[in-house]
């Protein structure tokens, strides 16, 4: 989050978790994720979290509730994510060299 006290993780248990940055204590779990999230990143203003997973799904989630607020499916694996500096665009790179840019917000 913006004050650096929390982080978001995902792992082999297919859950997305908010954790304390101090001691990694789990604060909240979203239940099941879309798959193994391999990219997790906050927007520049920390109002959304972008996540891509090996099941070829890209989601935007609310950072507090972890609820999905937007979802996009791909033909190939998403290997990278980046927000524009103003947070209005989200770029995703796929493993076959395709770059997609989405207008958000």
C-alpha positions as CSV (number, residue, x, y, z in Angstrom):
1,X,0.0,0.0,0.0
2,X,1.0,3.6,-0.2
3,X,2.4,3.8,3.3
4,X,4.5,0.7,2.8
5,X,3.0,-1.3,5.7
6,X,1.3,-3.9,3.6
7,X,2.1,-6.0,0.5
8,X,0.1,-8.5,-1.7
9,X,1.3,-12.0,-2.5
10,X,0.2,-15.1,-4.3
11,X,1.6,-18.6,-4.1
12,X,1.2,-22.3,-4.7
13,X,-2.1,-22.4,-2.7
14,X,-3.8,-20.3,-5.4
15,X,-4.8,-17.6,-2.9
16,X,-4.1,-13.8,-3.1
17,X,-3.1,-12.5,0.3
18,X,-2.6,-9.1,1.9
19,X,0.3,-9.3,4.4
20,X,2.0,-7.1,6.9
21,X,5.2,-5.8,5.4
22,X,6.8,-5.8,8.8
23,X,6.5,-9.6,9.6
24,X,4.6,-11.1,6.6
25,X,1.6,-11.9,8.8
26,X,-1.5,-12.7,6.7
27,X,-4.1,-9.9,7.0
28,X,-6.6,-11.1,4.5
29,X,-7.0,-13.7,1.8
30,X,-9.2,-13.4,-1.3
31,X,-10.0,-17.1,-1.5
32,X,-8.9,-18.6,-4.8
33,X,-7.0,-16.6,-7.4
34,X,-7.5,-17.1,-11.1
35,X,-4.4,-19.2,-11.2
36,X,-0.7,-18.9,-10.3
37,X,-0.3,-15.1,-10.3
38,X,3.1,-14.4,-11.8
39,X,2.8,-10.6,-12.0
40,X,1.5,-8.4,-9.2
41,X,1.8,-4.7,-9.2
42,X,0.1,-1.6,-7.7
43,X,-1.1,1.3,-9.8
44,X,1.0,4.5,-9.2
45,X,-1.7,5.9,-6.9
46,X,-2.3,2.5,-5.1
47,X,-6.0,2.5,-6.0
48,X,-5.8,-0.8,-7.9
49,X,-3.6,-3.9,-8.0
50,X,-2.9,-5.4,-11.4
51,X,-2.4,-9.2,-11.5
52,X,-1.6,-11.6,-14.3
53,X,-1.5,-15.4,-14.0
54,X,-0.5,-18.5,-15.8
55,X,-4.1,-19.3,-16.6
56,X,-4.0,-16.4,-19.1
57,X,-6.0,-14.0,-17.1
58,X,-5.3,-10.3,-16.3
59,X,-7.3,-8.8,-13.4
60,X,-7.5,-5.5,-11.6
61,X,-8.4,-5.8,-8.0
62,X,-9.3,-3.5,-5.2
63,X,-6.2,-3.4,-2.9
64,X,-8.2,-3.5,0.3
65,X,-10.9,-6.1,-0.4
66,X,-9.0,-8.0,-3.1
67,X,-12.3,-8.1,-5.1
68,X,-11.9,-8.3,-8.9
69,X,-13.0,-5.0,-10.6
70,X,-11.9,-5.8,-14.2
71,X,-10.8,-8.9,-16.0
72,X,-9.3,-9.7,-19.4
73,X,-8.4,-13.1,-20.9
74,X,-5.5,-13.8,-23.3
75,X,-4.5,-16.5,-25.8
76,X,-0.9,-16.6,-24.5
77,X,0.7,-16.2,-21.1
78,X,1.1,-12.6,-19.8
79,X,4.8,-12.3,-18.8
80,X,4.9,-8.6,-17.8
81,X,2.7,-5.7,-16.6
82,X,3.3,-2.0,-16.3
83,X,1.1,1.0,-15.5
84,X,1.6,4.4,-17.1
85,X,2.9,7.0,-14.7
86,X,-0.6,8.6,-14.4
87,X,-2.3,5.2,-13.9
88,X,-4.7,5.5,-16.8
89,X,-3.0,2.8,-19.0
90,X,-2.0,-0.7,-18.3
91,X,0.4,-2.5,-20.7
92,X,0.8,-6.3,-20.8
93,X,3.4,-8.3,-22.6
94,X,2.7,-11.8,-23.7
95,X,5.2,-14.7,-24.1
96,X,4.8,-14.7,-27.9
97,X,5.9,-11.0,-28.2
98,X,2.5,-9.3,-28.2
99,X,2.1,-6.0,-26.3
100,X,-1.5,-4.9,-25.3
101,X,-2.4,-1.6,-23.8
102,X,-5.7,-1.0,-21.9
103,X,-7.2,2.2,-20.9
104,X,-8.4,2.0,-17.3
105,X,-10.0,4.2,-14.7
